[in-house]
Amino acid sequence: MTRAFIFPGQGSQFIGMGRDLAENFSVARDVFEEVDEALEQNLSKLMFSGDEAELNLTENTQPALMAVSMAVVRVLEKDMGIDFSGTTSELKFVAGHSLGEYSALTAVGSFQLTDTAKLLKIRGKAMQKAVPVGVGAMAAILGMDFTEVTEICNSIDSSEICSAANDNAFGQVVVSGHKAAVEQAIAIAKEKGVKRAVILPVSAPFHCALMAPAADAMQEALDNVEIKSPNVPLVANVTASVVSDTEKIKQLLVEQVTGTVRWRESVLYMKENGVSELIELGAGKVLSGLTRRIDRELSSKSIGTVEALDSFAANL
């Protein structure tokens, strides 16, 4: 079976994530300690038993989700012999949803763990700072395809930004932009008979042009970090195709801040190029759920707990 490992993004976090990994695997503990030290913050305590509102702050959510994903990666490598070095043909691609792209690149050797933690702290702060609270919004529009939602966004008053931010799955598209424009998009979608359109409980309008100041911040941050060519090809959010050149990776990570997350197309690209199993590494099961919506022929599973690791090991 040809695999791709995929890495979750914001929205998958919860208090308690990663705790059982730390309690059962020394390599997982090492990851959490390394991230804490890099950030000079007891992030692991916040993740394991802290305040949900504090964890949901974007600057905490992003490195925290990456840490859980990397804890799983290290256990798979060290305790189960899973190869992330690209020397076997079994692992064909990696991909990550938004911040998950950083986790994916770290898993396959493009970034050092401590650099990724710092980058995601910067990314989270910059994305939150880019737009004053209350100015922007995001909404999920369910039951319409990406083309239809894009047409709605294009029909809105051009003085306000509203973009299709996430093409998550068939019939699941997220829009982002100025609050009034997003509300207008919801109203138009409902007029057209959409199943459901709701404002999302997020702190900023991610993946739209309003995030330009955050893109500038990431350009500067990425210019100061070593990026190596990934051991396994990355399917990038912005292009929904493979990238391995380090300068191109940097460019796409910057573009990703304001660009559309083309997740549906990324999953289909991996299937069309021989992948039969997508395995989500990290907190929650969001991406596994999206995989089933995109293509039921693809095998999908999530590994983010000791129980899930045990189940995976039993079937190796």
Phi, psi and omega per residue, in radians:
M1 nan 2.246 -3.132
T2 -1.595 2.209 -3.007
R3 -1.894 2.758 2.798
A4 -2.287 2.444 3.033
F5 -1.717 2.316 -3.120
I6 -2.154 2.649 -2.937
F7 -2.232 2.244 -3.010
P8 -1.272 2.818 3.107
G9 -2.028 -2.890 -3.071
Q10 -1.033 2.459 -3.075
G11 1.913 -0.283 3.133
S12 -1.601 -0.104 -3.034
Q13 -1.297 2.643 3.026
F14 -2.787 2.633 3.088
I15 -1.142 2.290 -3.097
G16 1.831 -0.205 -3.107
M17 -1.122 2.360 3.099
G18 1.484 -0.225 -3.041
R19 -1.109 -0.790 -3.115
D20 -1.175 -0.492 3.067
L21 -1.146 -0.788 -3.139
A22 -1.118 -0.627 -3.113
E23 -1.264 -0.394 -3.007
N24 -1.974 -0.292 -3.053
F25 -2.356 2.162 -3.125
S26 -1.144 -0.610 -3.131
V27 -1.168 -0.547 3.066
A28 -1.208 -0.767 3.085
R29 -0.995 -0.718 -3.137
D30 -1.046 -0.706 3.127
V31 -1.071 -0.874 -3.095
F32 -1.103 -0.681 3.119
E33 -1.159 -0.680 -3.132
E34 -1.157 -0.701 3.114
V35 -1.177 -0.768 3.094
D36 -0.980 -0.808 -3.105
E37 -1.152 -0.729 -3.124
A38 -1.091 -0.645 -3.085
L39 -1.614 -0.121 -3.052
E40 0.910 0.838 -3.059
Q41 -2.648 2.471 3.093
N42 -1.494 1.172 -3.093
L43 -1.157 -0.624 -3.115
S44 -1.105 -0.669 3.092
K45 -1.104 -0.712 3.091
L46 -1.080 -0.755 -3.136
M47 -1.135 -0.765 -3.007
F48 -1.336 -0.646 -2.997
S49 -2.674 0.402 -3.040
G50 -1.595 -2.781 -3.100
D51 -1.573 2.280 -3.061
E52 -1.080 -0.721 -3.132
A53 -1.082 -0.651 3.128
E54 -1.223 -0.717 3.094
L55 -1.089 -0.600 -3.102
N56 -1.326 -0.136 3.002
L57 -1.110 2.238 -3.000
T58 -0.925 -0.658 -3.106
E59 -1.180 -0.388 3.057
N60 -1.618 -0.704 -3.095
T61 -0.999 -0.787 -2.988
Q62 -1.150 -0.926 3.095
P63 -1.178 -0.496 -3.134
A64 -1.160 -0.794 3.131
L65 -1.133 -0.679 3.081
M66 -1.073 -0.725 -3.113
A67 -1.075 -0.738 3.113
V68 -1.111 -0.793 3.121
S69 -1.023 -0.761 -3.106
M70 -1.256 -0.521 3.035
A71 -1.077 -0.742 3.102
V72 -1.121 -0.767 3.127
V73 -1.000 -0.817 -3.098
R74 -1.120 -0.662 3.094
V75 -1.152 -0.767 3.120
L76 -1.065 -0.685 3.138
E77 -1.207 -0.962 -2.949
K78 -1.401 -0.652 -3.033
D79 -1.758 -0.332 -3.049
M80 -2.180 0.016 3.024
G81 1.225 0.345 3.099
I82 -1.299 2.335 -3.000
D83 -1.712 2.029 3.056
F84 -1.801 0.151 -3.035
S85 -1.508 -0.147 -3.134
G86 1.448 0.150 -3.106
T87 -1.503 -0.188 3.066
T88 -2.006 2.720 -3.095
S89 -1.498 -0.127 -3.064
E90 -1.124 -0.680 3.117
L91 -1.693 1.926 -3.011
K92 -1.651 -0.700 -3.095
F93 -2.497 2.830 2.833
V94 -2.214 2.719 3.079
A95 -2.744 2.713 3.101
G96 -2.506 2.577 -3.115
H97 -1.513 1.937 3.128
S98 1.006 -1.981 -3.136
L99 -1.031 -0.425 3.118
G100 -1.063 -0.356 3.080
E101 -1.114 -0.597 3.079
Y102 -1.190 -0.700 3.086
S103 -1.075 -0.789 -3.139
A104 -1.039 -0.791 -3.121
L105 -1.165 -0.591 3.089
T106 -1.203 -0.688 -3.134
A107 -1.069 -0.565 -3.076
V108 -1.907 0.432 2.885
G109 1.518 0.117 3.138
S110 -1.315 -0.627 -3.140
F111 -2.130 2.622 2.914
Q112 -1.363 2.559 -3.090
L113 -0.965 -0.794 -3.097
T114 -1.144 -0.644 3.088
D115 -1.117 -0.728 -3.124
T116 -1.112 -0.745 3.120
A117 -1.013 -0.793 -3.132
K118 -1.181 -0.709 3.118
L119 -1.065 -0.746 -3.102
L120 -1.270 -0.518 3.022
K121 -1.116 -0.800 3.099
I122 -1.079 -0.787 -3.110
R123 -1.061 -0.800 -3.138
G124 -1.090 -0.801 3.126
K125 -1.103 -0.766 -3.088
A126 -1.167 -0.670 3.139
M127 -1.194 -0.652 3.119
Q128 -1.218 -0.673 -3.075
K129 -1.312 -0.400 -3.003
A130 -1.079 -0.580 -3.065
V131 -2.332 2.205 3.101
P132 -1.012 2.505 3.134
V133 -0.994 2.317 3.118
G134 1.684 -0.286 -3.126
V135 -1.402 -0.666 -3.094
G136 -1.936 2.992 3.109
A137 -2.787 2.857 2.990
M138 -2.299 2.633 3.131
A139 -2.499 2.519 3.041
A140 -1.644 2.258 3.073
I141 -2.001 2.001 -3.013
L142 -1.889 2.331 3.108
G143 1.728 0.094 3.054
M144 -2.164 2.577 3.107
D145 -1.489 3.000 -3.027
F146 -1.064 -0.705 -3.128
T147 -1.109 -0.758 3.132
E148 -1.103 -0.749 -3.133
V149 -1.171 -0.699 3.101
T150 -1.060 -0.703 3.101
E151 -1.088 -0.687 3.083
I152 -1.089 -0.822 3.137
C153 -1.025 -0.719 -3.115
N154 -1.214 -0.342 -3.101
S155 -1.505 -0.142 -3.070
I156 -1.453 2.590 3.124
D157 -0.692 2.143 -3.005
S158 -1.194 -0.210 3.103
S159 -1.299 -0.248 3.134
E160 -2.014 2.488 -3.138
I161 -1.571 2.278 2.942
C162 -2.602 2.079 -3.055
S163 -2.262 2.681 2.981
A164 -1.335 1.883 -2.978
A165 -1.566 -0.710 -3.111
N166 -2.291 2.071 2.963
D167 -1.680 1.505 -2.950
N168 -1.396 -0.705 -3.073
A169 -2.922 2.992 3.054
F170 -1.037 2.155 3.107
G171 1.337 0.272 3.079
Q172 -2.443 1.675 -3.095
V173 -2.168 2.421 3.113
V174 -1.908 2.329 3.075
V175 -1.887 2.708 -3.052
S176 -2.561 2.553 3.094
G177 2.755 -2.703 3.062
H178 -1.078 2.472 -3.053
K179 -0.975 -0.809 -3.107
A180 -1.115 -0.657 3.141
A181 -1.206 -0.687 3.094
V182 -1.131 -0.721 3.088
E183 -1.104 -0.628 3.083
Q184 -1.143 -0.695 3.108
A185 -1.091 -0.701 3.090
I186 -1.072 -0.791 -3.119
A187 -1.076 -0.758 3.127
I188 -1.132 -0.752 3.133
A189 -1.051 -0.723 3.127
K190 -1.167 -0.651 3.065
E191 -1.058 -0.576 -3.128
K192 -1.477 0.040 3.043
G193 1.512 0.406 3.138
V194 -1.056 2.603 -3.120
K195 -1.066 -0.837 -3.059
R196 -2.774 2.437 3.069
A197 -2.525 2.057 -3.012
V198 -2.403 2.501 3.001
I199 -1.152 2.391 3.140
L200 -1.629 2.560 3.139
P201 -1.414 1.201 3.137
V202 -2.040 2.797 -3.017
S203 -1.617 -0.131 -3.120
A204 -2.784 2.780 -3.141
P205 -1.530 1.536 -3.065
F206 -1.272 2.731 3.014
H207 1.005 0.803 2.967
C208 -2.562 3.065 -3.037
A209 -1.100 -0.347 3.108
L210 -1.148 -0.285 -3.134
M211 -1.526 0.169 -3.095
A212 -0.938 -0.718 3.103
P213 -1.072 -0.589 3.112
A214 -1.235 -0.616 3.077
A215 -1.095 -0.712 3.092
D216 -1.090 -0.718 3.132
A217 -1.112 -0.665 -3.135
M218 -1.278 -0.568 3.062
Q219 -1.028 -0.828 -3.137
E220 -1.127 -0.763 -3.113
A221 -1.143 -0.740 -3.104
L222 -1.237 -0.475 3.083
D223 -1.138 -0.350 -3.078
N224 -1.827 0.236 -3.118
V225 -2.198 2.453 3.080
E226 -1.314 2.263 3.057
I227 -2.056 2.186 3.088
K228 -1.796 2.739 3.082
S229 -1.107 2.320 -3.081
P230 -1.155 2.510 3.106
N231 -1.155 -0.487 3.134
V232 -2.242 2.407 -3.084
P233 -1.027 2.421 3.069
L234 -1.664 2.325 2.960
V235 -1.633 1.940 -2.954
A236 -1.432 2.530 3.111
N237 -0.987 -0.778 -2.961
V238 -1.261 -0.593 -3.051
T239 -1.898 -0.276 -3.036
A240 0.936 0.651 3.098
S241 -2.627 3.040 -3.010
V242 -1.326 2.460 3.004
V243 -2.393 2.423 3.085
S244 -2.377 -0.349 3.098
D245 -1.175 2.299 -3.011
T246 -1.164 -0.667 3.112
E247 -1.157 -0.651 3.110
K248 -1.193 -0.678 3.086
I249 -1.027 -0.828 3.132
K250 -1.027 -0.824 -3.138
Q251 -1.015 -0.776 -3.090
L252 -1.245 -0.560 3.076
L253 -1.153 -0.602 3.064
V254 -1.230 -0.822 -3.138
E255 -1.088 -0.556 -3.102
Q256 -1.038 -0.528 -3.088
V257 -1.067 -0.668 -3.140
T258 -1.832 -0.185 -3.012
G259 -1.626 2.983 3.137
T260 -1.327 2.382 2.991
V261 -1.450 1.842 -3.058
R262 -1.581 1.148 -3.002
W263 -1.253 -0.789 -3.141
R264 -0.978 -0.828 3.138
E265 -1.144 -0.611 3.132
S266 -1.108 -0.764 3.121
V267 -1.107 -0.777 3.139
L268 -1.145 -0.632 3.081
Y269 -1.045 -0.787 -3.122
M270 -1.116 -0.724 3.105
K271 -1.105 -0.800 -3.115
E272 -1.089 -0.375 -3.135
N273 -1.855 0.504 2.905
G274 1.757 -0.032 -3.132
V275 -1.363 2.327 3.098
S276 -2.004 -0.230 -3.107
E277 -2.430 2.221 3.044
L278 -1.911 2.184 -3.118
I279 -2.059 2.092 -3.123
E280 -1.510 2.168 -3.102
L281 -1.937 1.983 3.128
G282 2.373 -2.850 -3.035
A283 -1.262 2.491 3.005
G284 1.317 -3.038 -3.088
K285 -2.376 0.432 -3.067
V286 -1.048 -0.851 -3.054
L287 -1.223 -0.568 3.077
S288 -1.120 -0.680 3.077
G289 -1.112 -0.729 3.112
L290 -1.137 -0.670 3.126
T291 -1.003 -0.767 -3.134
R292 -1.130 -0.588 3.113
R293 -1.272 -0.561 -3.085
I294 -1.362 -0.809 -3.100
D295 -2.763 1.886 -3.084
R296 -1.236 -0.218 3.093
E297 -1.299 -0.380 3.128
L298 -1.351 2.320 2.994
S299 -1.311 2.406 3.136
S300 -2.455 2.519 3.047
K301 -2.665 2.813 3.121
S302 -2.063 2.416 3.082
I303 -2.225 1.879 -3.138
G304 -2.551 0.022 -3.107
T305 -2.364 2.908 3.086
V306 -1.093 -0.716 3.122
E307 -1.029 -0.787 3.142
A308 -1.152 -0.663 3.082
L309 -1.098 -0.767 3.117
D310 -1.057 -0.740 3.137
S311 -1.131 -0.734 3.125
F312 -1.111 -0.769 -3.137
A313 -1.081 -0.666 -3.113
A314 -1.150 -0.400 -3.101
N315 -1.845 0.113 3.121
L316 -1.166 nan nan
